[in-house]
Amino acid sequence: MGISTARVAETSNRGKRRKIVAREFDSPEIRGWLSGEFERALVEPPEHQHQIQVGDVPVTIRTIRPADRDIGIDFVRRLSPAAKYLRYHHAIEELETDTLDRFLSPDYPDEMALIAIVPDNTLPGGIRQIGVARYARGTNPEDAEIAIAVADDWQGRGVGRQMLLDLREFALGVGIRHLVAKVLPQNAQMMKLARKLGFQHETADPDEGTVALGKGLPKE
């Protein structure tokens, strides 16, 4: 399942609007300081790190970072054509540069993204990305669309489930009360996972060829 690039472009403007207040000050020093404070306080996602054990392999689920560009590119390239289609809803070889840039820098709290990594000494840096999960808030501040992708050789091993559970806690923490996943009907693995986590069929979009699975989150 995937969040559209149009949706990404829409949310990318929010971080820019947050800096408008800083420009109202005459002093360049104050403007620069305020701009930086807004960026740090309102845009940068919080650090998160959660390690689980899958067989004999330690899997770390953590906040995505701009420095994850290389492992992100490698992750998408390794996905099978079928997995890419199910995630992005169209055939791709790799992500376009501007889309990758946006995905690497979520506009928190309206967006959040987690990745799953494992040790891999055959790769530069010694780690391999095996999954990613993200949410993007909709026009209703209590709604968010979620998306997830897991490497072909790691599907069905609990990684996707744990990423979604961790992501759910972030969504709850910023006031999101309803999650929706837009899934292609042939994505049986995702349909099964979503229903295990309590998602229910809500709507179908014949133009996109997707079904929407939704789940309400408890109010505090």
C-alpha positions as CSV (number, residue, x, y, z in Angstrom):
1,M,0.0,0.0,0.0
2,G,1.2,3.5,-0.6
3,I,0.8,7.2,0.1
4,S,0.6,9.2,-3.2
5,T,3.3,11.6,-4.2
6,A,0.6,14.3,-4.5
7,R,-0.2,13.7,-0.8
8,V,3.5,14.0,0.0
9,A,3.7,17.3,-1.9
10,E,0.7,18.7,0.0
11,T,2.2,18.0,3.4
12,S,5.6,19.2,2.4
13,N,4.3,22.8,2.3
14,R,3.3,22.7,6.0
15,G,6.9,22.9,7.2
16,K,7.5,26.0,5.0
17,R,4.4,27.7,6.4
18,R,5.6,27.2,10.0
19,K,8.6,29.6,9.3
20,I,6.4,32.5,8.2
21,V,6.3,33.9,11.8
22,A,10.1,34.1,11.9
23,R,10.2,36.3,8.8
24,E,8.1,39.0,10.5
25,F,11.1,40.0,12.6
26,D,13.5,42.7,11.4
27,S,16.6,41.2,12.9
28,P,18.3,38.6,10.7
29,E,19.7,37.0,13.8
30,I,16.2,36.6,15.4
31,R,14.7,35.4,12.1
32,G,17.5,32.8,11.8
33,W,17.2,31.6,15.4
34,L,13.4,31.4,15.2
35,S,13.5,29.6,11.9
36,G,15.8,27.0,13.4
37,E,13.8,26.6,16.5
38,F,10.6,26.0,14.5
39,E,12.4,23.5,12.3
40,R,13.7,21.6,15.3
41,A,10.6,21.8,17.4
42,L,7.9,21.3,14.8
43,V,9.5,19.4,11.9
44,E,12.2,17.0,13.1
45,P,10.6,13.7,14.2
46,P,11.6,12.3,17.6
47,E,14.2,9.6,17.9
48,H,12.8,6.2,18.3
49,Q,14.7,2.9,18.6
50,H,13.2,-0.5,19.3
51,Q,15.0,-3.8,18.9
52,I,13.2,-7.1,18.4
53,Q,14.6,-10.5,17.7
54,V,13.5,-12.4,14.6
55,G,15.1,-15.9,14.8
56,D,18.8,-15.3,15.4
57,V,18.7,-11.8,13.8
58,P,18.4,-8.6,15.7
59,V,16.0,-6.2,13.9
60,T,16.1,-2.5,14.9
61,I,13.0,-0.3,14.2
62,R,14.0,3.3,14.3
63,T,13.1,6.8,13.1
64,I,14.0,7.4,9.5
65,R,16.8,9.9,8.9
66,P,18.1,12.0,5.9
67,A,21.3,10.0,6.2
68,D,19.4,6.8,5.3
69,R,19.4,7.7,1.6
70,D,21.8,4.9,0.5
71,I,20.1,2.1,2.4
72,G,16.7,3.4,1.2
73,I,17.8,3.3,-2.4
74,D,19.1,-0.2,-1.9
75,F,15.9,-1.2,-0.2
76,V,13.7,-0.1,-3.1
77,R,16.0,-1.7,-5.7
78,R,15.9,-5.0,-3.9
79,L,12.1,-5.2,-3.9
80,S,10.7,-7.5,-6.5
81,P,8.6,-6.0,-9.2
82,A,5.5,-7.4,-7.6
83,A,6.4,-5.9,-4.2
84,K,7.1,-2.5,-5.7
85,Y,3.7,-2.5,-7.5
86,L,1.8,-3.5,-4.4
87,R,3.6,-0.8,-2.4
88,Y,3.5,2.1,-4.8
89,H,0.5,1.0,-6.9
90,H,2.4,1.4,-10.2
91,A,5.5,-0.1,-11.8
92,I,8.8,1.6,-10.7
93,E,12.5,0.8,-10.8
94,E,13.4,3.3,-8.0
95,L,12.1,6.4,-6.3
96,E,12.5,9.8,-8.0
97,T,14.9,12.0,-6.2
98,D,12.4,14.6,-4.9
99,T,10.1,11.8,-3.6
100,L,13.0,10.1,-1.8
101,D,14.0,13.5,-0.3
102,R,10.5,14.0,1.1
103,F,10.3,10.4,2.4
104,L,13.6,10.8,4.2
105,S,12.5,14.0,6.0
106,P,9.0,13.5,7.4
107,D,7.2,16.7,8.3
108,Y,6.5,15.7,11.9
109,P,3.9,15.7,13.5
110,D,1.9,15.6,10.3
111,E,4.1,12.8,9.0
112,M,6.2,10.1,10.6
113,A,8.3,7.3,9.2
114,L,10.1,4.3,10.8
115,I,12.5,1.9,9.1
116,A,13.6,-1.6,10.1
117,I,17.3,-2.5,9.7
118,V,19.4,-5.6,10.2
119,P,23.2,-6.1,10.3
120,D,24.7,-6.9,6.9
121,N,28.5,-6.9,6.6
122,T,28.3,-7.2,2.8
123,L,27.0,-3.6,2.5
124,P,28.8,-0.3,3.1
125,G,27.9,0.8,6.6
126,G,27.1,-2.7,7.7
127,I,23.3,-2.4,7.8
128,R,20.5,-3.3,5.4
129,Q,17.0,-1.7,5.4
130,I,14.3,-4.4,5.3
131,G,11.2,-2.3,5.9
132,V,9.6,1.1,6.1
133,A,6.3,2.3,7.6
134,R,4.9,5.8,7.6
135,Y,1.8,7.9,8.2
136,A,0.7,11.1,6.6
137,R,-2.1,13.2,8.2
138,G,-5.1,14.1,6.1
139,T,-7.1,17.3,5.9
140,N,-8.9,16.2,9.0
141,P,-6.2,16.4,11.7
142,E,-7.5,13.3,13.4
143,D,-7.1,11.2,10.2
144,A,-4.0,9.7,8.7
145,E,-3.1,7.4,5.9
146,I,-0.5,4.7,6.6
147,A,1.8,2.8,4.2
148,I,4.2,0.0,4.7
149,A,6.7,-2.0,2.7
150,V,8.8,-5.0,3.8
151,A,11.6,-6.7,1.9
152,D,10.4,-9.9,0.1
153,D,12.6,-12.2,2.1
154,W,11.4,-10.7,5.4
155,Q,7.6,-10.8,4.8
156,G,5.5,-12.8,7.1
157,R,8.1,-12.7,9.9
158,G,6.5,-10.1,12.2
159,V,8.5,-7.0,11.1
160,G,5.7,-5.2,9.4
161,R,3.3,-5.8,12.3
162,Q,5.8,-4.4,14.8
163,M,6.5,-1.3,12.7
164,L,2.8,-0.6,12.5
165,L,2.4,-1.0,16.2
166,D,5.2,1.4,16.9
167,L,3.9,3.8,14.3
168,R,0.4,3.6,15.9
169,E,1.9,5.0,19.2
170,F,3.3,8.0,17.4
171,A,-0.1,8.6,15.8
172,L,-1.8,8.5,19.1
173,G,0.7,10.8,20.6
174,V,-0.1,13.6,18.1
175,G,-3.9,13.4,18.3
176,I,-4.6,11.1,15.3
177,R,-7.7,9.0,16.0
178,H,-8.3,7.2,12.8
179,L,-5.8,5.3,10.5
180,V,-6.6,4.2,7.0
181,A,-4.6,2.0,4.6
182,K,-5.3,2.1,0.9
183,V,-4.5,-1.4,-0.4
184,L,-4.7,-3.1,-3.7
185,P,-7.1,-6.0,-3.4
186,Q,-4.5,-8.4,-4.7
187,N,-2.2,-7.5,-1.8
188,A,-3.2,-10.5,0.3
189,Q,-0.3,-10.2,2.7
190,M,-1.2,-6.6,3.7
191,M,-4.9,-7.3,3.8
192,K,-4.3,-10.2,6.2
193,L,-2.0,-8.1,8.4
194,A,-4.3,-5.1,8.5
195,R,-7.3,-7.3,9.5
196,K,-5.2,-9.0,12.2
197,L,-4.5,-5.5,13.7
198,G,-8.2,-4.6,13.7
199,F,-8.6,-2.7,10.4
200,Q,-12.0,-3.0,8.7
201,H,-13.1,-2.5,5.1
202,E,-14.4,1.1,4.8
203,T,-14.5,2.2,1.1
204,A,-13.4,1.2,-2.4
205,D,-11.9,3.6,-5.0
206,P,-12.6,2.2,-8.5
207,D,-10.4,4.9,-10.1
208,E,-7.4,4.0,-8.0
209,G,-8.3,0.3,-7.9
210,T,-7.8,0.3,-4.1
211,V,-9.8,-0.6,-1.0
212,A,-9.6,1.5,2.2
213,L,-9.1,-0.4,5.4
214,G,-9.7,1.8,8.5
215,K,-9.1,1.6,12.2
216,G,-10.2,3.9,15.0
217,L,-7.7,4.7,17.8
218,P,-8.8,5.1,21.4
219,K,-9.3,8.7,22.6
220,E,-7.4,9.6,25.8
